[in-house]
Amino acid sequence: MHGCANAIQEKAPVLELHLEHGGAFTMNLSSGRSVRFFLLICAMTTLIPATSYAQPATEPSAFLLGADISTLTQVEQRGGVFQDHGKPGDAIAIFMRHGWNCFRLRVFVNPDGRGGVINSLQYTRALAQRIKAAGGVLLLDFHYSDTWADPQHQIKPAAWKNLPFDQLEDQVEKYTADVLLDLKEHDALPDIVQVGNEITGGTLWPDAQVAVPVSTVKVYDDTVKKIIPPQPYDDARQWAHLIGIIKAGAAGVRSATAPSD
């Protein structure tokens, strides 16, 4: 639900959900404005099952359909009301009645609360509990940043800024495990974990940054920035660093979970 900030500037808006063919939905505001969002089909960066979905060989796995709803709580706190056929209701319940079964939540390390950067562990935990209580599949997206991580930005958390690379790997593993253990303790353990967000050019720049073609993804001001990796550039070293960070995140997932989860 990235982008909902534009939909919540109105005073006590009413948001009416209309699912469309082709994987999108529209929210109509009481002011007459409409905001359109695209569904997030769960095929993202680096996904690791945090729980077992073992099925008999004769039964295919369920198809996962849903969206990132990380700003839902903020929308509701600002007066947003979700309706289904004119009747107000819980947003997650409405989504699930229309066939969604998977919901993604992002988590920042130490968000400042500005510009939609609101997804602290505390905020995410409460929304994760709602998803799990509703019977939805929860996908947790680690940004490994205090702010947005995407093809144009992969800023290390301020608290990790000066860590040598081996300590950075250890911190990624520890942080990942700590978050999952917290969620597990509060009955909100994710079913799938995304290790890093949109890591086309690597993550935790410049330590695990890699050289890739210029990206126009997530460019909102029509200015494409050419991202320059650290110079002199050592391709083998940088890719090894990226692989190391991904493995550290995966190790954190595994250390905090068990087959019985």
C-alpha positions in Angstrom: 0.0 0.0 0.0 3.0 2.2 -0.6 1.7 5.5 -1.8 -1.3 5.8 0.5 0.0 9.1 1.9 -1.8 10.8 -1.0 -5.0 9.2 0.0 -5.0 10.4 3.5 -4.7 14.1 3.3 -8.5 14.5 3.3 -10.3 14.9 6.5 -11.8 11.6 7.6 -11.9 10.1 4.1 -14.0 7.1 3.3 -12.1 4.5 1.2 -14.2 2.2 -0.9 -12.5 -0.9 -2.3 -13.1 -1.9 -5.9 -11.1 -4.9 -7.2 -10.3 -4.8 -10.9 -9.4 -7.4 -13.4 -5.7 -7.6 -14.0 -4.4 -7.3 -10.4 -5.3 -3.9 -9.3 -7.7 -2.1 -7.0 -9.1 1.3 -6.7 -9.9 3.2 -3.5 -12.6 5.9 -4.0 -12.4 8.8 -1.5 -15.4 10.6 -0.1 -14.1 13.7 -1.8 -14.5 12.1 -5.2 -10.8 11.5 -5.8 -9.6 8.0 -6.6 -6.3 6.3 -5.9 -5.3 3.2 -7.7 -2.9 0.6 -6.3 -1.3 -2.5 -7.9 -1.3 -5.8 -6.2 2.0 -7.3 -5.0 2.1 -10.9 -6.2 4.4 -12.6 -3.8 7.5 -13.0 -6.0 10.0 -10.6 -4.6 13.7 -10.2 -3.8 15.0 -13.0 -1.6 12.2 -15.0 -0.1 12.8 -17.6 2.7 10.0 -19.7 4.1 9.9 -19.1 7.9 7.3 -21.8 8.4 6.6 -25.1 6.8 4.1 -25.3 3.9 4.7 -29.1 3.3 1.7 -30.5 1.3 1.0 -34.0 0.1 2.5 -34.6 -3.3 -1.0 -34.8 -4.8 -2.1 -31.4 -3.6 -0.6 -28.3 -5.2 0.4 -25.4 -3.0 -2.1 -22.6 -2.7 -1.4 -19.6 -4.9 -0.5 -16.5 -2.9 -2.3 -13.3 -3.8 -2.1 -10.0 -1.9 -0.4 -6.7 -1.4 2.0 -4.8 0.8 -0.3 -3.2 3.5 2.4 -1.6 5.6 0.7 1.8 5.8 -2.7 0.4 6.8 -2.5 1.3 10.5 -1.5 4.9 9.6 -4.4 5.2 7.1 -6.8 4.0 9.8 -5.3 6.3 12.5 -5.8 9.3 10.1 -9.5 8.5 9.7 -9.5 6.1 6.8 -12.6 3.9 6.6 -12.7 0.8 4.3 -16.0 -0.2 2.8 -17.2 -3.3 0.9 -20.4 -2.6 -1.1 -21.0 0.5 1.0 -20.6 -1.3 4.3 -17.6 -0.3 6.6 -15.5 -3.1 7.7 -12.0 -4.3 8.7 -9.7 -3.8 5.8 -7.9 -7.2 6.1 -11.2 -9.0 6.3 -12.5 -7.2 3.2 -9.3 -8.1 1.3 -9.6 -11.7 2.3 -13.3 -11.9 1.3 -12.1 -10.9 -2.2 -9.6 -13.6 -2.5 -6.4 -12.2 -1.0 -4.5 -14.5 1.3 -1.0 -13.0 1.6 0.0 -9.7 3.1 3.5 -8.1 3.1 4.8 -5.8 5.9 8.1 -4.0 5.8 10.3 -3.2 8.8 12.9 -0.5 9.1 15.7 -0.6 11.7 15.1 2.8 13.2 12.6 4.8 11.2 12.1 8.5 11.8 8.4 8.5 11.1 8.6 11.0 8.2 7.4 10.5 4.7 5.8 7.1 5.4 8.9 5.8 7.1 6.8 4.5 10.0 7.4 0.8 10.1 9.3 0.2 13.4 9.2 -3.2 14.9 6.5 -2.1 17.4 4.3 -0.8 14.6 4.9 -3.8 12.4 4.3 -6.3 15.3 0.8 -5.0 15.9 -0.2 -5.2 12.2 1.4 -8.6 11.9 -0.7 -9.8 14.8 -3.9 -8.7 13.0 -2.9 -10.5 9.8 -2.1 -13.8 11.6 -5.3 -13.6 13.7 -7.3 -13.2 10.5 -5.7 -16.3 9.1 -3.6 -14.6 6.4 -0.1 -15.5 5.2 2.4 -13.0 6.5 5.4 -12.0 4.4 8.0 -9.8 6.3 10.2 -7.6 4.3 13.5 -6.5 5.9 14.8 -3.2 4.5 18.0 -3.3 6.5 17.8 0.5 6.6 16.3 3.3 8.6 14.5 4.5 5.5 13.4 3.3 2.0 15.7 0.7 0.4 15.2 0.4 -3.4 17.3 0.4 -6.6 18.3 4.0 -6.1 18.8 3.9 -2.3 20.3 1.3 0.0 21.5 3.4 3.0 23.0 1.6 6.0 21.2 2.1 9.3 22.9 4.9 11.2 23.8 2.6 14.1 25.6 0.2 11.7 27.4 2.9 9.7 30.9 2.3 10.9 30.9 -1.4 11.4 33.7 -3.4 9.7 32.2 -5.8 7.1 32.5 -9.0 9.2 30.7 -7.2 12.1 28.1 -5.9 9.6 27.4 -9.5 8.6 27.1 -10.5 12.3 24.7 -7.6 12.9 22.5 -8.5 10.0 22.2 -12.1 11.3 21.5 -10.9 14.9 19.1 -8.2 14.0 17.1 -10.6 11.7 16.9 -13.2 14.4 16.0 -10.7 17.1 13.1 -9.3 15.1 11.7 -12.8 14.3 12.1 -14.0 17.9 10.1 -10.9 19.0 7.4 -11.6 16.5 7.3 -15.3 17.4 6.9 -14.4 21.1 3.9 -12.3 20.2 2.2 -14.9 18.0 3.1 -12.9 14.8 5.8 -15.0 13.2 5.9 -14.5 9.5 5.3 -17.3 7.1 7.8 -16.0 4.5 10.8 -13.7 5.0 12.2 -11.3 2.4 15.9 -10.7 3.0 16.5 -7.2 1.7 14.3 -5.0 -0.4 14.7 -4.5 -4.1 18.4 -5.4 -4.0 19.1 -5.1 -7.7 22.2 -3.1 -7.0 23.1 -4.8 -3.8 22.3 -3.7 -0.2 23.9 -1.9 2.7 25.8 0.5 0.4 28.7 0.8 -0.2 29.7 -2.5 1.5 27.5 -4.8 -0.4 26.9 -2.7 -3.5 27.3 -4.2 -7.0 27.6 -2.6 -10.4 24.5 -3.1 -12.5 22.9 -1.2 -15.5 21.2 2.1 -14.7 17.8 1.6 -13.1 14.7 3.7 -13.8 12.8 1.8 -11.1 11.5 4.0 -8.2 12.5 7.2 -9.9 9.7 9.8 -9.2 11.3 13.1 -10.3 12.2 12.0 -13.9 15.9 12.1 -12.9 17.7 8.8 -13.2 20.7 8.8 -11.0 23.7 6.7 -12.1 24.7 4.9 -9.0 28.5 4.5 -8.7 29.8 1.6 -6.6 32.9 2.1 -4.5 36.0 2.8 -6.5 38.3 1.2 -7.4 35.6 -1.3 -8.0 36.3 -5.0 -7.3 33.4 -7.0 -8.8 34.3 -10.3 -7.2 34.7 -8.7 -3.7 31.4 -6.7 -3.9 29.4 -9.7 -5.1 31.0 -11.8 -2.3 29.9 -9.1 0.2 26.3 -9.1 -1.2 26.2 -12.9 -1.0 27.5 -12.7 2.5 24.8 -10.3 3.7 22.1 -12.5 2.1 23.5 -15.6 3.8 23.7 -13.7 7.1 20.0 -12.7 6.9 19.1 -16.3 6.0 21.1 -17.6 8.9 19.2 -15.2 11.2 15.9 -16.6 9.9 16.9 -20.1 10.5 18.4 -19.5 13.9 15.1 -18.0 15.1 12.8 -20.6 13.7 12.3 -24.3 13.8 10.5 -26.9 11.6 7.7 -26.9 14.1 7.1 -23.2 13.4 
